[in-house]
């Protein structure tokens, strides 16, 4: 699965992350930068007096691969009662 991870600096100077799953893999850096700018300009995300997404920092596409270690297609048998 591919996830778009957007990082912003809040007005409290702390880094905040916005993760979006199932993103279009063909996004260009310019498109992502424009959307990040729109998010900061909209000031929709606030907690008290803190603007959570005040300044765009970076954007990354994260690919996740899941590998089953236990269970697989069959459920794990419950442990016997002692």
PDB file with one MODEL, atoms N, CA, C and O in Angstrom:
MODEL        1
ATOM      1  N   UNK A   1       0.852  -1.165   0.000  1.00  0.00           N
ATOM      2  CA  UNK A   1       0.000   0.000   0.000  1.00  0.00           C
ATOM      3  C   UNK A   1       0.905   1.238   0.000  1.00  0.00           C
ATOM      4  O   UNK A   1       1.952   1.258   0.648  1.00  0.00           O
ATOM      5  N   UNK A   2       0.490   2.243  -0.721  1.00  0.00           N
ATOM      6  CA  UNK A   2       1.224   3.502  -0.764  1.00  0.00           C
ATOM      7  C   UNK A   2       0.476   4.547   0.057  1.00  0.00           C
ATOM      8  O   UNK A   2      -0.741   4.697  -0.047  1.00  0.00           O
ATOM      9  N   UNK A   3       1.241   5.262   0.874  1.00  0.00           N
ATOM     10  CA  UNK A   3       0.693   6.311   1.725  1.00  0.00           C
ATOM     11  C   UNK A   3       1.464   7.594   1.460  1.00  0.00           C
ATOM     12  O   UNK A   3       2.693   7.586   1.387  1.00  0.00           O
ATOM     13  N   UNK A   4       0.742   8.689   1.318  1.00  0.00           N
ATOM     14  CA  UNK A   4       1.370   9.997   1.179  1.00  0.00           C
ATOM     15  C   UNK A   4       1.474  10.597   2.574  1.00  0.00           C
ATOM     16  O   UNK A   4       0.461  10.809   3.242  1.00  0.00           O
ATOM     17  N   UNK A   5       2.697  10.869   3.011  1.00  0.00           N
ATOM     18  CA  UNK A   5       2.917  11.442   4.329  1.00  0.00           C
ATOM     19  C   UNK A   5       3.360  12.891   4.165  1.00  0.00           C
ATOM     20  O   UNK A   5       4.436  13.173   3.637  1.00  0.00           O
ATOM     21  N   UNK A   6       2.512  13.802   4.629  1.00  0.00           N
ATOM     22  CA  UNK A   6       2.794  15.230   4.555  1.00  0.00           C
ATOM     23  C   UNK A   6       3.239  15.702   5.931  1.00  0.00           C
ATOM     24  O   UNK A   6       2.580  15.422   6.932  1.00  0.00           O
ATOM     25  N   UNK A   7       4.349  16.415   5.980  1.00  0.00           N
ATOM     26  CA  UNK A   7       4.872  16.930   7.250  1.00  0.00           C
ATOM     27  C   UNK A   7       4.778  18.450   7.257  1.00  0.00           C
ATOM     28  O   UNK A   7       5.142  19.127   6.296  1.00  0.00           O
ATOM     29  N   UNK A   8       4.279  18.959   8.375  1.00  0.00           N
ATOM     30  CA  UNK A   8       4.099  20.398   8.545  1.00  0.00           C
ATOM     31  C   UNK A   8       4.685  20.811   9.886  1.00  0.00           C
ATOM     32  O   UNK A   8       4.810  19.993  10.798  1.00  0.00           O
ATOM     33  N   UNK A   9       5.039  22.072   9.999  1.00  0.00           N
ATOM     34  CA  UNK A   9       5.418  22.637  11.290  1.00  0.00           C
ATOM     35  C   UNK A   9       4.234  23.463  11.762  1.00  0.00           C
ATOM     36  O   UNK A   9       3.725  24.316  11.035  1.00  0.00           O
ATOM     37  N   UNK A  10       3.806  23.202  12.984  1.00  0.00           N
ATOM     38  CA  UNK A  10       2.707  23.953  13.564  1.00  0.00           C
ATOM     39  C   UNK A  10       3.185  25.296  14.100  1.00  0.00           C
ATOM     40  O   UNK A  10       4.387  25.548  14.187  1.00  0.00           O
ATOM     41  N   UNK A  11       2.244  26.149  14.454  1.00  0.00           N
ATOM     42  CA  UNK A  11       2.626  27.456  15.005  1.00  0.00           C
ATOM     43  C   UNK A  11       3.310  27.304  16.359  1.00  0.00           C
ATOM     44  O   UNK A  11       3.926  28.250  16.849  1.00  0.00           O
ATOM     45  N   UNK A  12       3.209  26.116  16.971  1.00  0.00           N
ATOM     46  CA  UNK A  12       3.916  25.832  18.219  1.00  0.00           C
ATOM     47  C   UNK A  12       5.318  25.267  17.957  1.00  0.00           C
ATOM     48  O   UNK A  12       5.993  24.819  18.884  1.00  0.00           O
ATOM     49  N   UNK A  13       5.751  25.289  16.691  1.00  0.00           N
ATOM     50  CA  UNK A  13       7.081  24.837  16.245  1.00  0.00           C
ATOM     51  C   UNK A  13       7.276  23.329  16.326  1.00  0.00           C
ATOM     52  O   UNK A  13       8.402  22.853  16.176  1.00  0.00           O
ATOM     53  N   UNK A  14       6.217  22.567  16.557  1.00  0.00           N
ATOM     54  CA  UNK A  14       6.303  21.106  16.577  1.00  0.00           C
ATOM     55  C   UNK A  14       5.920  20.568  15.210  1.00  0.00           C
ATOM     56  O   UNK A  14       5.094  21.160  14.515  1.00  0.00           O
ATOM     57  N   UNK A  15       6.519  19.445  14.819  1.00  0.00           N
ATOM     58  CA  UNK A  15       6.245  18.830  13.523  1.00  0.00           C
ATOM     59  C   UNK A  15       5.005  17.942  13.640  1.00  0.00           C
ATOM     60  O   UNK A  15       4.890  17.129  14.557  1.00  0.00           O
ATOM     61  N   UNK A  16       4.091  18.114  12.700  1.00  0.00           N
ATOM     62  CA  UNK A  16       2.860  17.332  12.639  1.00  0.00           C
ATOM     63  C   UNK A  16       2.840  16.580  11.303  1.00  0.00           C
ATOM     64  O   UNK A  16       3.394  17.053  10.310  1.00  0.00           O
ATOM     65  N   UNK A  17       2.198  15.404  11.284  1.00  0.00           N
ATOM     66  CA  UNK A  17       2.139  14.596  10.075  1.00  0.00           C
ATOM     67  C   UNK A  17       0.688  14.343   9.691  1.00  0.00           C
ATOM     68  O   UNK A  17      -0.168  14.125  10.549  1.00  0.00           O
ATOM     69  N   UNK A  18       0.429  14.376   8.409  1.00  0.00           N
ATOM     70  CA  UNK A  18      -0.874  14.051   7.846  1.00  0.00           C
ATOM     71  C   UNK A  18      -0.638  12.911   6.873  1.00  0.00           C
ATOM     72  O   UNK A  18       0.082  13.071   5.887  1.00  0.00           O
ATOM     73  N   UNK A  19      -1.248  11.744   7.146  1.00  0.00           N
ATOM     74  CA  UNK A  19      -1.031  10.556   6.308  1.00  0.00           C
ATOM     75  C   UNK A  19      -2.297  10.234   5.536  1.00  0.00           C
ATOM     76  O   UNK A  19      -3.378  10.111   6.113  1.00  0.00           O
ATOM     77  N   UNK A  20      -2.151  10.100   4.230  1.00  0.00           N
ATOM     78  CA  UNK A  20      -3.273   9.800   3.343  1.00  0.00           C
ATOM     79  C   UNK A  20      -3.006   8.470   2.661  1.00  0.00           C
ATOM     80  O   UNK A  20      -1.988   8.308   1.987  1.00  0.00           O
ATOM     81  N   UNK A  21      -3.917   7.514   2.831  1.00  0.00           N
ATOM     82  CA  UNK A  21      -3.744   6.182   2.258  1.00  0.00           C
ATOM     83  C   UNK A  21      -4.342   6.124   0.853  1.00  0.00           C
ATOM     84  O   UNK A  21      -5.180   6.943   0.476  1.00  0.00           O
ATOM     85  N   UNK A  22      -3.884   5.129   0.093  1.00  0.00           N
ATOM     86  CA  UNK A  22      -4.396   4.842  -1.255  1.00  0.00           C
ATOM     87  C   UNK A  22      -4.266   6.045  -2.185  1.00  0.00           C
ATOM     88  O   UNK A  22      -5.221   6.410  -2.872  1.00  0.00           O
ATOM     89  N   UNK A  23      -3.091   6.655  -2.207  1.00  0.00           N
ATOM     90  CA  UNK A  23      -2.886   7.848  -3.025  1.00  0.00           C
ATOM     91  C   UNK A  23      -2.550   7.478  -4.464  1.00  0.00           C
ATOM     92  O   UNK A  23      -2.115   6.364  -4.755  1.00  0.00           O
ATOM     93  N   UNK A  24      -2.759   8.423  -5.336  1.00  0.00           N
ATOM     94  CA  UNK A  24      -2.387   8.289  -6.736  1.00  0.00           C
ATOM     95  C   UNK A  24      -0.858   8.305  -6.819  1.00  0.00           C
ATOM     96  O   UNK A  24      -0.223   9.269  -6.390  1.00  0.00           O
ATOM     97  N   UNK A  25      -0.277   7.262  -7.361  1.00  0.00           N
ATOM     98  CA  UNK A  25       1.185   7.151  -7.430  1.00  0.00           C
ATOM     99  C   UNK A  25       1.781   8.105  -8.465  1.00  0.00           C
ATOM    100  O   UNK A  25       2.998   8.280  -8.504  1.00  0.00           O
ATOM    101  N   UNK A  26       0.952   8.721  -9.296  1.00  0.00           N
ATOM    102  CA  UNK A  26       1.450   9.596 -10.354  1.00  0.00           C
ATOM    103  C   UNK A  26       1.452  11.074  -9.965  1.00  0.00           C
ATOM    104  O   UNK A  26       1.545  11.939 -10.836  1.00  0.00           O
ATOM    105  N   UNK A  27       1.353  11.371  -8.680  1.00  0.00           N
ATOM    106  CA  UNK A  27       1.375  12.772  -8.244  1.00  0.00           C
ATOM    107  C   UNK A  27       2.746  13.381  -8.511  1.00  0.00           C
ATOM    108  O   UNK A  27       3.776  12.730  -8.336  1.00  0.00           O
ATOM    109  N   UNK A  28       2.740  14.628  -8.934  1.00  0.00           N
ATOM    110  CA  UNK A  28       4.004  15.328  -9.169  1.00  0.00           C
ATOM    111  C   UNK A  28       4.354  16.152  -7.930  1.00  0.00           C
ATOM    112  O   UNK A  28       3.468  16.500  -7.148  1.00  0.00           O
ATOM    113  N   UNK A  29       5.632  16.463  -7.746  1.00  0.00           N
ATOM    114  CA  UNK A  29       6.009  17.311  -6.612  1.00  0.00           C
ATOM    115  C   UNK A  29       5.270  18.656  -6.623  1.00  0.00           C
ATOM    116  O   UNK A  29       4.905  19.168  -5.564  1.00  0.00           O
ATOM    117  N   UNK A  30       5.051  19.219  -7.794  1.00  0.00           N
ATOM    118  CA  UNK A  30       4.339  20.498  -7.889  1.00  0.00           C
ATOM    119  C   UNK A  30       2.907  20.395  -7.405  1.00  0.00           C
ATOM    120  O   UNK A  30       2.414  21.297  -6.728  1.00  0.00           O
ATOM    121  N   UNK A  31       2.226  19.293  -7.747  1.00  0.00           N
ATOM    122  CA  UNK A  31       0.842  19.094  -7.307  1.00  0.00           C
ATOM    123  C   UNK A  31       0.771  18.951  -5.790  1.00  0.00           C
ATOM    124  O   UNK A  31      -0.103  19.532  -5.147  1.00  0.00           O
ATOM    125  N   UNK A  32       1.679  18.188  -5.231  1.00  0.00           N
ATOM    126  CA  UNK A  32       1.683  17.975  -3.783  1.00  0.00           C
ATOM    127  C   UNK A  32       2.015  19.276  -3.058  1.00  0.00           C
ATOM    128  O   UNK A  32       1.398  19.598  -2.042  1.00  0.00           O
ATOM    129  N   UNK A  33       2.974  20.014  -3.570  1.00  0.00           N
ATOM    130  CA  UNK A  33       3.350  21.287  -2.960  1.00  0.00           C
ATOM    131  C   UNK A  33       2.167  22.266  -2.974  1.00  0.00           C
ATOM    132  O   UNK A  33       1.942  22.986  -2.002  1.00  0.00           O
ATOM    133  N   UNK A  34       1.420  22.287  -4.076  1.00  0.00           N
ATOM    134  CA  UNK A  34       0.258  23.181  -4.176  1.00  0.00           C
ATOM    135  C   UNK A  34      -0.819  22.805  -3.162  1.00  0.00           C
ATOM    136  O   UNK A  34      -1.431  23.680  -2.551  1.00  0.00           O
ATOM    137  N   UNK A  35      -1.050  21.506  -2.985  1.00  0.00           N
ATOM    138  CA  UNK A  35      -2.062  21.058  -2.020  1.00  0.00           C
ATOM    139  C   UNK A  35      -1.613  21.375  -0.598  1.00  0.00           C
ATOM    140  O   UNK A  35      -2.427  21.777   0.233  1.00  0.00           O
ATOM    141  N   UNK A  36      -0.327  21.197  -0.311  1.00  0.00           N
ATOM    142  CA  UNK A  36       0.176  21.527   1.023  1.00  0.00           C
ATOM    143  C   UNK A  36       0.004  23.016   1.311  1.00  0.00           C
ATOM    144  O   UNK A  36      -0.319  23.401   2.435  1.00  0.00           O
ATOM    145  N   UNK A  37       0.217  23.834   0.316  1.00  0.00           N
ATOM    146  CA  UNK A  37       0.031  25.288   0.461  1.00  0.00           C
ATOM    147  C   UNK A  37      -1.441  25.608   0.736  1.00  0.00           C
ATOM    148  O   UNK A  37      -1.753  26.459   1.569  1.00  0.00           O
ATOM    149  N   UNK A  38      -2.345  24.912   0.024  1.00  0.00           N
ATOM    150  CA  UNK A  38      -3.779  25.114   0.248  1.00  0.00           C
ATOM    151  C   UNK A  38      -4.175  24.725   1.665  1.00  0.00           C
ATOM    152  O   UNK A  38      -4.995  25.394   2.293  1.00  0.00           O
ATOM    153  N   UNK A  39      -3.589  23.638   2.167  1.00  0.00           N
ATOM    154  CA  UNK A  39      -3.892  23.198   3.534  1.00  0.00           C
ATOM    155  C   UNK A  39      -3.452  24.249   4.541  1.00  0.00           C
ATOM    156  O   UNK A  39      -4.193  24.567   5.471  1.00  0.00           O
ATOM    157  N   UNK A  40      -2.248  24.793   4.363  1.00  0.00           N
ATOM    158  CA  UNK A  40      -1.770  25.804   5.313  1.00  0.00           C
ATOM    159  C   UNK A  40      -2.576  27.090   5.216  1.00  0.00           C
ATOM    160  O   UNK A  40      -2.871  27.719   6.232  1.00  0.00           O
ATOM    161  N   UNK A  41      -2.932  27.482   4.001  1.00  0.00           N
ATOM    162  CA  UNK A  41      -3.694  28.727   3.816  1.00  0.00           C
ATOM    163  C   UNK A  41      -5.113  28.625   4.368  1.00  0.00           C
ATOM    164  O   UNK A  41      -5.669  29.624   4.824  1.00  0.00           O
ATOM    165  N   UNK A  42      -5.705  27.432   4.335  1.00  0.00           N
ATOM    166  CA  UNK A  42      -7.085  27.251   4.788  1.00  0.00           C
ATOM    167  C   UNK A  42      -7.214  27.353   6.305  1.00  0.00           C
ATOM    168  O   UNK A  42      -8.276  27.714   6.812  1.00  0.00           O
ATOM    169  N   UNK A  43      -6.152  27.040   7.029  1.00  0.00           N
ATOM    170  CA  UNK A  43      -6.156  27.099   8.505  1.00  0.00           C
ATOM    171  C   UNK A  43      -7.341  26.333   9.097  1.00  0.00           C
ATOM    172  O   UNK A  43      -7.991  26.807  10.029  1.00  0.00           O
ATOM    173  N   UNK A  44      -7.613  25.158   8.555  1.00  0.00           N
ATOM    174  CA  UNK A  44      -8.734  24.349   9.020  1.00  0.00           C
ATOM    175  C   UNK A  44      -8.413  23.564  10.285  1.00  0.00           C
ATOM    176  O   UNK A  44      -9.313  23.229  11.055  1.00  0.00           O
ATOM    177  N   UNK A  45      -7.142  23.271  10.499  1.00  0.00           N
ATOM    178  CA  UNK A  45      -6.748  22.401  11.600  1.00  0.00           C
ATOM    179  C   UNK A  45      -6.119  23.228  12.713  1.00  0.00           C
ATOM    180  O   UNK A  45      -5.008  23.739  12.573  1.00  0.00           O
ATOM    181  N   UNK A  46      -6.837  23.348  13.807  1.00  0.00           N
ATOM    182  CA  UNK A  46      -6.338  24.119  14.945  1.00  0.00           C
ATOM    183  C   UNK A  46      -6.722  23.404  16.227  1.00  0.00           C
ATOM    184  O   UNK A  46      -7.736  22.709  16.297  1.00  0.00           O
ATOM    185  N   UNK A  47      -5.890  23.590  17.234  1.00  0.00           N
ATOM    186  CA  UNK A  47      -6.176  23.053  18.561  1.00  0.00           C
ATOM    187  C   UNK A  47      -5.925  24.192  19.533  1.00  0.00           C
ATOM    188  O   UNK A  47      -4.780  24.532  19.830  1.00  0.00           O
ATOM    189  N   UNK A  48      -6.995  24.769  20.019  1.00  0.00           N
ATOM    190  CA  UNK A  48      -6.864  25.969  20.843  1.00  0.00           C
ATOM    191  C   UNK A  48      -6.369  27.115  19.973  1.00  0.00           C
ATOM    192  O   UNK A  48      -6.969  27.427  18.944  1.00  0.00           O
ATOM    193  N   UNK A  49      -5.282  27.735  20.385  1.00  0.00           N
ATOM    194  CA  UNK A  49      -4.684  28.829  19.613  1.00  0.00           C
ATOM    195  C   UNK A  49      -3.573  28.358  18.684  1.00  0.00           C
ATOM    196  O   UNK A  49      -2.912  29.178  18.046  1.00  0.00           O
ATOM    197  N   UNK A  50      -3.359  27.043  18.599  1.00  0.00           N
ATOM    198  CA  UNK A  50      -2.252  26.494  17.805  1.00  0.00           C
ATOM    199  C   UNK A  50      -2.752  26.081  16.424  1.00  0.00           C
ATOM    200  O   UNK A  50      -3.675  25.276  16.303  1.00  0.00           O
ATOM    201  N   UNK A  51      -2.137  26.638  15.388  1.00  0.00           N
ATOM    202  CA  UNK A  51      -2.399  26.233  14.013  1.00  0.00           C
ATOM    203  C   UNK A  51      -1.541  24.998  13.763  1.00  0.00           C
ATOM    204  O   UNK A  51      -0.315  25.100  13.701  1.00  0.00           O
ATOM    205  N   UNK A  52      -2.176  23.822  13.618  1.00  0.00           N
ATOM    206  CA  UNK A  52      -1.435  22.566  13.548  1.00  0.00           C
ATOM    207  C   UNK A  52      -0.604  22.415  12.280  1.00  0.00           C
ATOM    208  O   UNK A  52       0.473  21.819  12.315  1.00  0.00           O
ATOM    209  N   UNK A  53      -1.092  22.949  11.159  1.00  0.00           N
ATOM    210  CA  UNK A  53      -0.387  22.823   9.882  1.00  0.00           C
ATOM    211  C   UNK A  53      -0.068  24.210   9.348  1.00  0.00           C
ATOM    212  O   UNK A  53      -0.639  24.642   8.347  1.00  0.00           O
ATOM    213  N   UNK A  54       0.840  24.903  10.011  1.00  0.00           N
ATOM    214  CA  UNK A  54       1.138  26.297   9.676  1.00  0.00           C
ATOM    215  C   UNK A  54       2.143  26.443   8.539  1.00  0.00           C
ATOM    216  O   UNK A  54       2.057  27.391   7.759  1.00  0.00           O
ATOM    217  N   UNK A  55       3.097  25.513   8.435  1.00  0.00           N
ATOM    218  CA  UNK A  55       4.166  25.652   7.433  1.00  0.00           C
ATOM    219  C   UNK A  55       4.499  24.282   6.833  1.00  0.00           C
ATOM    220  O   UNK A  55       4.840  23.361   7.575  1.00  0.00           O
ATOM    221  N   UNK A  56       4.410  24.127   5.506  1.00  0.00           N
ATOM    222  CA  UNK A  56       4.762  22.845   4.890  1.00  0.00           C
ATOM    223  C   UNK A  56       6.266  22.571   5.013  1.00  0.00           C
ATOM    224  O   UNK A  56       7.087  23.466   4.809  1.00  0.00           O
ATOM    225  N   UNK A  57       6.612  21.327   5.347  1.00  0.00           N
ATOM    226  CA  UNK A  57       8.019  20.956   5.464  1.00  0.00           C
ATOM    227  C   UNK A  57       8.458  19.982   4.368  1.00  0.00           C
ATOM    228  O   UNK A  57       9.404  20.259   3.630  1.00  0.00           O
ATOM    229  N   UNK A  58       7.765  18.834   4.264  1.00  0.00           N
ATOM    230  CA  UNK A  58       8.151  17.830   3.265  1.00  0.00           C
ATOM    231  C   UNK A  58       6.982  16.895   2.989  1.00  0.00           C
ATOM    232  O   UNK A  58       6.005  16.843   3.736  1.00  0.00           O
ATOM    233  N   UNK A  59       7.117  16.157   1.888  1.00  0.00           N
ATOM    234  CA  UNK A  59       6.127  15.150   1.529  1.00  0.00           C
ATOM    235  C   UNK A  59       6.865  13.912   1.047  1.00  0.00           C
ATOM    236  O   UNK A  59       7.854  14.005   0.320  1.00  0.00           O
ATOM    237  N   UNK A  60       6.370  12.750   1.461  1.00  0.00           N
ATOM    238  CA  UNK A  60       6.992  11.494   1.076  1.00  0.00           C
ATOM    239  C   UNK A  60       5.920  10.474   0.746  1.00  0.00           C
ATOM    240  O   UNK A  60       4.857  10.452   1.367  1.00  0.00           O
ATOM    241  N   UNK A  61       6.204   9.631  -0.236  1.00  0.00           N
ATOM    242  CA  UNK A  61       5.353   8.481  -0.510  1.00  0.00           C
ATOM    243  C   UNK A  61       5.995   7.298   0.198  1.00  0.00           C
ATOM    244  O   UNK A  61       7.153   6.965  -0.055  1.00  0.00           O
ATOM    245  N   UNK A  62       5.233   6.662   1.093  1.00  0.00           N
ATOM    246  CA  UNK A  62       5.725   5.532   1.870  1.00  0.00           C
ATOM    247  C   UNK A  62       5.043   4.274   1.348  1.00  0.00           C
ATOM    248  O   UNK A  62       3.816   4.205   1.285  1.00  0.00           O
ATOM    249  N   UNK A  63       5.847   3.278   0.974  1.00  0.00           N
ATOM    250  CA  UNK A  63       5.306   1.998   0.507  1.00  0.00           C
ATOM    251  C   UNK A  63       5.423   0.977   1.622  1.00  0.00           C
ATOM    252  O   UNK A  63       6.494   0.805   2.205  1.00  0.00           O
ATOM    253  N   UNK A  64       4.324   0.302   1.918  1.00  0.00           N
ATOM    254  CA  UNK A  64       4.287  -0.680   2.989  1.00  0.00           C
ATOM    255  C   UNK A  64       4.078  -2.069   2.400  1.00  0.00           C
ATOM    256  O   UNK A  64       3.192  -2.282   1.573  1.00  0.00           O
ATOM    257  N   UNK A  65       4.905  -3.002   2.839  1.00  0.00           N
ATOM    258  CA  UNK A  65       4.760  -4.397   2.445  1.00  0.00           C
ATOM    259  C   UNK A  65       4.450  -5.196   3.696  1.00  0.00           C
ATOM    260  O   UNK A  65       5.158  -5.091   4.697  1.00  0.00           O
ATOM    261  N   UNK A  66       3.397  -5.991   3.642  1.00  0.00           N
ATOM    262  CA  UNK A  66       2.989  -6.781   4.796  1.00  0.00           C
ATOM    263  C   UNK A  66       3.353  -8.240   4.542  1.00  0.00           C
ATOM    264  O   UNK A  66       3.004  -8.800   3.503  1.00  0.00           O
ATOM    265  N   UNK A  67       4.054  -8.851   5.493  1.00  0.00           N
ATOM    266  CA  UNK A  67       4.446 -10.245   5.408  1.00  0.00           C
ATOM    267  C   UNK A  67       3.912 -10.966   6.640  1.00  0.00           C
ATOM    268  O   UNK A  67       4.223 -10.586   7.769  1.00  0.00           O
ATOM    269  N   UNK A  68       3.109 -12.004   6.427  1.00  0.00           N
ATOM    270  CA  UNK A  68       2.543 -12.755   7.544  1.00  0.00           C
ATOM    271  C   UNK A  68       3.624 -13.618   8.182  1.00  0.00           C
ATOM    272  O   UNK A  68       4.342 -14.335   7.486  1.00  0.00           O
ATOM    273  N   UNK A  69       3.738 -13.549   9.491  1.00  0.00           N
ATOM    274  CA  UNK A  69       4.682 -14.379  10.229  1.00  0.00           C
ATOM    275  C   UNK A  69       3.978 -15.527  10.940  1.00  0.00           C
ATOM    276  O   UNK A  69       4.487 -16.646  10.989  1.00  0.00           O
ATOM    277  N   UNK A  70       2.824 -15.243  11.480  1.00  0.00           N
ATOM    278  CA  UNK A  70       2.050 -16.249  12.197  1.00  0.00           C
ATOM    279  C   UNK A  70       0.613 -16.120  11.742  1.00  0.00           C
ATOM    280  O   UNK A  70       0.112 -15.009  11.569  1.00  0.00           O
ATOM    281  N   UNK A  71      -0.045 -17.229  11.550  1.00  0.00           N
ATOM    282  CA  UNK A  71      -1.463 -17.180  11.219  1.00  0.00           C
ATOM    283  C   UNK A  71      -1.721 -17.396   9.751  1.00  0.00           C
ATOM    284  O   UNK A  71      -2.479 -18.292   9.379  1.00  0.00           O
ATOM    285  N   UNK A  72      -1.103 -16.588   8.907  1.00  0.00           N
ATOM    286  CA  UNK A  72      -1.317 -16.729   7.469  1.00  0.00           C
ATOM    287  C   UNK A  72      -2.793 -16.813   7.148  1.00  0.00           C
ATOM    288  O   UNK A  72      -3.601 -16.118   7.765  1.00  0.00           O
ATOM    289  N   UNK A  73      -3.158 -17.655   6.190  1.00  0.00           N
ATOM    290  CA  UNK A  73      -4.580 -17.776   5.845  1.00  0.00           C
ATOM    291  C   UNK A  73      -5.380 -18.542   6.894  1.00  0.00           C
ATOM    292  O   UNK A  73      -6.602 -18.403   6.951  1.00  0.00           O
ATOM    293  N   UNK A  74      -4.712 -19.352   7.730  1.00  0.00           N
ATOM    294  CA  UNK A  74      -5.393 -20.118   8.779  1.00  0.00           C
ATOM    295  C   UNK A  74      -5.293 -19.364  10.098  1.00  0.00           C
ATOM    296  O   UNK A  74      -4.229 -18.830  10.412  1.00  0.00           O
ATOM    297  N   UNK A  75      -6.366 -19.304  10.875  1.00  0.00           N
ATOM    298  CA  UNK A  75      -6.280 -18.638  12.179  1.00  0.00           C
ATOM    299  C   UNK A  75      -5.382 -19.425  13.119  1.00  0.00           C
ATOM    300  O   UNK A  75      -5.271 -20.645  12.994  1.00  0.00           O
ATOM    301  N   UNK A  76      -4.747 -18.747  14.052  1.00  0.00           N
ATOM    302  CA  UNK A  76      -3.887 -19.370  15.043  1.00  0.00           C
ATOM    303  C   UNK A  76      -4.772 -20.091  16.056  1.00  0.00           C
ATOM    304  O   UNK A  76      -5.756 -19.534  16.543  1.00  0.00           O
ATOM    305  N   UNK A  77      -4.410 -21.343  16.367  1.00  0.00           N
ATOM    306  CA  UNK A  77      -5.181 -22.112  17.329  1.00  0.00           C
ATOM    307  C   UNK A  77      -5.016 -21.523  18.722  1.00  0.00           C
ATOM    308  O   UNK A  77      -3.911 -21.119  19.085  1.00  0.00           O
ATOM    309  N   UNK A  78      -6.101 -21.461  19.524  1.00  0.00           N
ATOM    310  CA  UNK A  78      -5.964 -20.923  20.873  1.00  0.00           C
ATOM    311  C   UNK A  78      -5.099 -21.838  21.731  1.00  0.00           C
ATOM    312  O   UNK A  78      -5.036 -23.045  21.497  1.00  0.00           O
ATOM    313  N   UNK A  79      -4.445 -21.267  22.710  1.00  0.00           N
ATOM    314  CA  UNK A  79      -3.599 -22.039  23.619  1.00  0.00           C
ATOM    315  C   UNK A  79      -4.477 -22.907  24.485  1.00  0.00           C
ATOM    316  O   UNK A  79      -5.561 -22.482  24.885  1.00  0.00           O
ATOM    317  N   UNK A  80      -4.032 -24.129  24.787  1.00  0.00           N
ATOM    318  CA  UNK A  80      -4.855 -25.024  25.639  1.00  0.00           C
ATOM    319  C   UNK A  80      -4.990 -24.453  27.051  1.00  0.00           C
ATOM    320  O   UNK A  80      -4.070 -23.813  27.562  1.00  0.00           O
ATOM    321  N   UNK A  81      -6.141 -24.691  27.673  1.00  0.00           N
ATOM    322  CA  UNK A  81      -6.383 -24.213  29.037  1.00  0.00           C
ATOM    323  C   UNK A  81      -5.536 -25.020  30.004  1.00  0.00           C
ATOM    324  O   UNK A  81      -5.355 -26.225  29.825  1.00  0.00           O
ATOM    325  N   UNK A  82      -5.024 -24.365  31.013  1.00  0.00           N
ATOM    326  CA  UNK A  82      -4.164 -25.044  31.994  1.00  0.00           C
ATOM    327  C   UNK A  82      -4.932 -25.415  33.216  1.00  0.00           C
ATOM    328  O   UNK A  82      -4.370 -25.993  34.147  1.00  0.00           O
TER     329      UNK A  82
ENDMDL
END
